Amino acid sequence: MTASNRIVRTQDLEQVPARDLVHPLNPKARRHTRSLGDATGLTRLGIHHSVVAPGDEATELHSHEFCDEFIYILSGHATLYLDDASHEVGPGDFIGLPSRREAHSMKNTGDEPLVYLVGGERPAFDVCDYPRLGKRAYLAAHPDSRRLQFVDVEPDEKR
C-alpha cells in the first residue's frame, strides 16, 4: 500500500488482512474476504474484495432494512438469487441491492473461484431478514465489532 494508506495496489492486495468467513446461519456460505474500506480508512462505507470457491455460497438469502449494498463481479460465474428469481452473473456485472427490497444471495456455479467487490453502508444499526429460515438479525455497531442477535419470526411477518 502507499504511504498515505488511501490506495490499495493490485500487487499489494495480499498485504490487506484477510478473513475466512462462514455465515452463522449457513455453513455452505463461505468466503475469503479483505476489507478494502478498512485498509483505506473508510468509516461509513464498507467495501470488501471477496472470493467464493466453486459450489459455495456467498451468504444466506437476506434483505437489509437500513443498508444499501452493491456487488461487482471481477471474475468467475454465479447464480444471483433475488427473492424467488435467479439470474446468471459474471465478469463485469454490477448488482445494486437497495434496502427494503428483494432478499438476495449468490452461489458460485462456475468451476473457478468467484471474485467480486461487495460494498455497502455501515449504519449504526441494521435489521436483516432471512426469509428461507424464518430468522431476523438485529445488528448494532460497536467500537470493537458488530453485535448480532438472531430471533425467530413468522414467515409472513413483515418488518
N, C-alpha and C positions, 0 to 999 in steps of 0.2 A: 504494500500500500504506500501511498505517497505520504510525505511528512505531514501534510495537512489532515490526513485521515478522512478526506472527502471523496477520494477516488479509489475504487477497487479495480485494479487492472486484471485482465483475464489471467495473466501469468501469476498473479498474486492471490487468486481466489482460494487456493488451498491453505492460505495463511489465516483466512477468516475461520473462527472457531465453528466446528460442525457438531450437530447433534443428530442422533438416530432416534426418531420419534415413533412411537406406536400409539395409535388413538386409544384412549381409555375404554371406549365402548366397542371397538372393532379391532381385534388382533390382526386382521388382514390388511389394515390400513397402516402401512409402514413407509416412512420416507426419511431420507438423509437430507438435512437442511442446514443452510448457512444464512444467518441474518445479515443481509447487506445493509438494512436500516440501522441496526445496532452498530455495525462496523463503521458507518459513516456519520454517526451521531444523530440520526433521526429519532425524535421522541414521540411524534404524533402520527407517524406513518410507519407501518411495518412492511418490509419487503424482504422476501426470502428466495434464495436460489435453492430449489428442491429437486431431488432425484428419487424416482419411484421405480423399483425393479419390475421386470415383466411379470404380469399376473397379480401384482399388488395393487392396492387402492391407495389413494392419497389421503382420504378421510372418510368418515361415516357421512351419509347423506344428512345435510343440516341446512338450516337457514339462520340468519342473524337478524336481530331486532334493530340494532343500532350501528351496524358496521357494513359499509360497502366494501367489496373485495374485487380483485381482478386476477386473472391468470393469463400469462403469455407463454405459449409453448415454444421452447427453444429447439428441442429435438425429441424424436420418438412419437408414438401414436397412442391415443387413449380414447376411451368412451367417456363422454361427459354426460352426467345424469342431471336433468333439471326436472324436479318432481318425478313424474312417471315417464317422461320422454328421454330418449337417448340420442346423442349426437357424436359422430366420429370427429375427432380433432387431431391436428398435427402441427408440424413446424410452421411458425408464423401466425397461428391463430390466436386471436385475443378474445377473452371471455370477460364480460362485465357482469358482476353479481351484486345488484343493488340490495340494500337491506329491505326486509319485509316483503321479499318476493319469493321466487321459487327456491325450494330446498335443492342443494347441489352437492355433487361428489364426482370423483373421477377415478377411473381404473385404467392402468396401463394394459392395453390389449395388444401391444406390439411385442416384438421379440428382442427389443433393445431397451435400455433404460429410458424412461420418460424424464426429460429435463425441462423445467419451467420456472418462471418467476411468478410468485404469488405475493400479492400485497393487499393492504387494506388499512383502514383507520385503526387507531388504538384508543378506543373510548375508555373512559374510567370504569364504565360498567356496560355489560352486554348480556343479552339473553340469546341462547341458541336452542332451537328446537330440532329434535331428531325424530322425524315422523315415523320412520320404519320401526323404531324401538319404543315409541311412546315415552320418550325422555325429554326433559328440558334441562339445560345447564344455565346456571347463573354465574357470570364471570365478573370478578371485581379486580381492578388493577391494585397492585401492592408494590411498594418500593423495591422489594427483592424478587417478586414473582407475581404471577397471576393466580388468584384464588378461584377455585372452581368447585361448584356444588351441583350435583345432579338430583333431580326429583322426577317421579313418575307423573305422567299426565295422561288423560284420556285421549285416544287417537283423534277425536273430533274437537278437542278443546283448542280454542284459539287464544292467542296472547291478548 
